[in-house]
């Protein structure tokens, strides 16, 4: 079994606690300050409000609980922190760059900065780890690899299905007018950063690689948080009659449940006590 790390010295672990507080504060501001989304389109405001509720009720508590457990030496909790940090980095890029300037701007910046550097610290640690040595039994590596590839391909096809016809026709992509922005930032982050990372991790898992076994649980955690946020958005949009019906919520909830089940397949096989080598 690998030696116990000095977890308390790890930036990604302790920074999760102030991030949890910041996420909760930003969520409360979005929910209770009417000025937060006053200048957004109806669709973009509804999406922001739906995500705020999920951030307040699920993401912030998960970050706090996983952070505390990480400080107690739990490797599983630390991987959940990684998924949450990826989610908050992704989400607060949108809050900071795609929401009009408002009273929460500095909180958005602080949350984005801490999340990014916390995520960077965890990725630096993971780059030096052989995740295959963490587990005492078989993990769902191949099915997870295939799942990540299907999710990455599905969203890539969805976004390219909006972007390519718009490029050919010389017009804006479908739905862009609904959010009132020059480009869709989700297209940029997904196509440029997230989906390629998901595909590479999926391929590594299919090949039994060290990268996939280390990064796979982090991406599965992310794939729990983000789909739940989209579910929250879908319900608020449906309630305000500015977006798709609850069918979208059913799909994203299904992705979240599948990701959680696969994540448990990894975490359940971690060595006890949950330890790993030094970063």
C-alpha positions in Angstrom: 0.0 0.0 0.0 1.4 3.5 -0.9 2.5 5.7 2.0 0.3 8.3 3.7 0.6 11.8 2.1 0.7 15.0 4.1 -2.7 15.9 2.9 -3.0 19.1 5.0 -0.2 20.7 3.0 -2.1 20.3 -0.3 -3.6 23.5 -1.7 -6.4 21.8 -3.5 -7.7 20.3 -0.3 -7.8 23.3 2.1 -8.9 25.7 -0.6 -12.1 23.8 -1.1 -13.5 25.2 2.2 -13.3 28.9 1.3 -14.6 28.1 -2.2 -17.6 26.4 -0.6 -18.3 29.6 1.3 -17.9 31.7 -1.8 -20.1 29.5 -3.9 -22.8 29.7 -1.2 -22.5 33.5 -1.1 -22.7 33.9 -4.9 -25.7 31.6 -5.0 -27.6 33.5 -2.3 -26.8 36.7 -4.1 -28.1 35.3 -7.4 -31.3 34.0 -5.7 -32.2 37.0 -3.5 -30.7 40.0 -5.3 -32.9 41.0 -8.2 -30.2 43.1 -9.7 -27.9 40.1 -10.3 -29.6 39.0 -13.5 -31.6 42.2 -14.2 -29.7 42.9 -17.5 -29.7 39.3 -18.7 -32.1 37.8 -21.3 -35.0 35.8 -19.8 -33.4 32.5 -20.7 -29.9 33.4 -19.4 -31.4 34.8 -16.1 -33.4 31.6 -15.7 -30.3 29.4 -16.3 -28.4 31.5 -13.7 -31.1 31.1 -11.1 -31.4 27.4 -11.7 -27.7 26.9 -11.3 -27.6 29.1 -8.2 -30.1 26.8 -6.4 -28.1 23.7 -7.3 -24.8 25.4 -6.2 -26.4 26.3 -2.9 -28.1 23.0 -2.1 -25.6 20.5 -3.6 -22.3 21.9 -4.7 -21.3 24.1 -1.7 -22.2 21.4 0.8 -20.4 18.7 -1.2 -17.3 20.9 -1.4 -17.4 21.5 2.3 -17.9 17.9 3.3 -15.4 16.5 0.9 -12.9 19.1 1.9 -13.2 18.2 5.6 -12.9 14.5 4.8 -9.9 15.2 2.6 -8.2 17.0 5.5 -8.7 13.8 7.5 -6.8 11.8 4.8 -9.5 10.5 2.5 -8.3 10.0 -1.0 -11.9 9.4 -2.2 -13.0 12.7 -0.8 -10.0 14.4 -2.4 -11.0 13.1 -5.8 -14.5 14.4 -5.3 -13.0 17.8 -4.4 -11.2 17.6 -7.8 -14.5 17.0 -9.6 -16.1 19.9 -7.7 -13.1 22.2 -8.5 -13.4 21.4 -12.2 -17.1 22.2 -12.0 -16.6 25.5 -10.1 -13.8 26.5 -12.5 -16.0 25.8 -15.5 -19.1 27.5 -14.0 -17.4 30.6 -12.7 -15.8 31.2 -16.1 -19.3 31.7 -17.2 -20.4 33.8 -14.2 -17.3 36.0 -14.5 -17.3 36.4 -18.3 -20.9 35.9 -19.5 -23.0 37.6 -16.8 -23.3 41.4 -16.9 -21.2 43.3 -14.3 -23.1 43.2 -11.0 -22.6 43.4 -7.2 -21.2 39.8 -7.1 -18.4 40.5 -9.6 -15.5 40.3 -7.1 -16.9 37.2 -5.6 -17.1 35.6 -9.0 -13.4 36.5 -9.6 -12.4 35.1 -6.2 -14.2 31.9 -6.7 -12.8 31.5 -10.2 -9.3 32.2 -9.1 -9.3 29.9 -6.1 -11.0 27.1 -8.1 -8.5 27.4 -11.0 -5.4 27.3 -8.8 -6.9 24.5 -6.7 -7.7 22.5 -9.8 -4.2 23.2 -11.1 -2.7 21.9 -7.8 -4.7 18.7 -8.0 -3.9 18.1 -11.6 -0.2 18.6 -10.8 -0.5 16.0 -8.0 -2.4 13.6 -10.3 0.2 13.9 -13.0 2.7 12.3 -10.6 0.4 9.5 -9.5 -0.3 6.0 -10.9 -4.0 5.7 -10.2 -3.9 2.0 -11.0 -2.2 1.4 -7.6 -4.9 3.0 -5.6 -7.4 0.2 -6.0 -7.6 -3.1 -4.2 -9.9 -4.7 -6.7 -11.3 -4.3 -10.2 -12.9 -0.9 -11.1 -15.3 -0.2 -14.0 -12.5 1.3 -16.1 -13.7 0.1 -19.6 -17.3 1.0 -19.1 -16.3 4.4 -17.7 -14.0 4.9 -20.6 -16.8 4.1 -23.1 -19.2 6.3 -21.1 -16.9 9.3 -21.1 -16.3 8.9 -24.9 -20.1 8.7 -25.5 -20.7 11.8 -23.4 -17.9 13.7 -25.1 -19.0 12.7 -28.6 -22.7 13.4 -27.8 -22.0 17.0 -26.7 -19.5 17.6 -29.5 -22.1 16.5 -32.1 -24.7 18.6 -30.4 -22.6 21.8 -30.4 -21.2 21.2 -33.8 -24.7 20.7 -35.1 -25.4 24.2 -34.0 -22.1 25.8 -35.1 -21.4 24.2 -38.5 -24.7 25.1 -40.1 -24.4 28.6 -38.8 -20.9 28.9 -40.3 -22.1 27.6 -43.6 -25.1 29.9 -43.6 -23.2 32.9 -42.3 -25.5 33.4 -39.4 -25.4 33.1 -35.6 -25.8 29.6 -34.1 -29.2 28.5 -32.9 -30.1 29.7 -29.5 -27.5 32.5 -29.4 -30.0 35.2 -29.4 -31.7 33.7 -26.4 -28.7 34.4 -24.2 -27.8 37.8 -25.7 -24.0 37.2 -26.0 -21.6 37.5 -29.0 -20.7 33.8 -28.8 -21.9 30.9 -26.7 -19.2 30.5 -24.0 -20.4 26.8 -23.4 -19.4 26.1 -27.0 -16.0 27.5 -26.4 -15.2 25.8 -23.1 -16.6 22.4 -24.2 -15.2 22.2 -27.7 -11.9 23.8 -26.8 -11.1 22.3 -23.4 -13.5 20.0 -21.6 -14.6 17.5 -24.3 -11.1 16.8 -25.5 -9.9 16.1 -21.9 -12.9 13.8 -21.4 -12.1 11.9 -24.6 -8.4 11.5 -23.8 -9.3 10.2 -20.3 -11.8 7.8 -21.8 -9.3 6.4 -24.2 -6.8 6.1 -21.4 -9.3 4.1 -19.3 -10.0 1.8 -22.2 -6.3 1.1 -22.5 -5.8 0.6 -18.8 -3.6 3.7 -18.5 -2.5 5.4 -15.3 -3.9 8.8 -16.4 -7.4 7.4 -16.9 -7.5 5.7 -13.5 -6.3 8.9 -11.8 -8.4 11.4 -13.7 -11.5 9.3 -14.4 -13.0 9.7 -10.9 -12.5 13.5 -11.1 -14.3 13.7 -14.4 -17.1 11.4 -13.1 -17.5 13.8 -10.2 -17.7 16.7 -12.6 -20.3 14.8 -14.6 -22.4 14.6 -11.5 -22.3 18.3 -10.6 -22.7 19.8 -14.1 -25.7 17.7 -15.2 -27.5 18.4 -12.0 -26.8 22.1 -12.6 -28.3 21.8 -16.0 -31.3 20.0 -14.5 -31.8 23.0 -12.2 -31.6 25.3 -15.1 -34.1 23.3 -17.1 -36.7 23.3 -14.3 -36.5 27.1 -13.9 -36.5 27.7 -17.6 -39.6 25.4 -17.9 -41.3 27.2 -15.0 -40.7 30.6 -16.7 -41.6 29.2 -20.1 -38.3 30.3 -21.7 -36.7 27.1 -22.6 -36.9 23.3 -23.1 -39.3 21.2 -21.2 -38.5 18.8 -18.4 -37.2 16.3 -21.0 -33.8 17.9 -20.8 -33.9 17.5 -17.0 -34.6 13.8 -17.4 -31.5 13.4 -19.7 -29.1 15.3 -17.5 -30.4 13.6 -14.4 -29.7 10.3 -16.0 -26.2 11.3 -16.9 -25.6 12.4 -13.3 -27.0 9.1 -11.9 -24.9 7.0 -14.2 -21.8 9.1 -13.4 -22.4 8.7 -9.7 -22.8 4.9 -10.0 -19.5 4.6 -11.9 -17.8 6.9 -9.4 -18.9 4.7 -6.6 -17.4 1.8 -8.5 -14.0 3.5 -8.3 -14.3 4.9 -4.7 -15.5 1.5 -3.4 -12.3 -0.2 -4.4 -9.9 2.3 -2.9 -7.4 0.9 -0.4 -8.4 1.3 3.2 -7.3 3.5 4.9 -7.7 5.8 1.8 -4.2 6.9 1.2 -1.9 7.7 -1.7 1.7 8.7 -2.3 3.2 12.2 -2.0 2.5 14.7 -4.7 
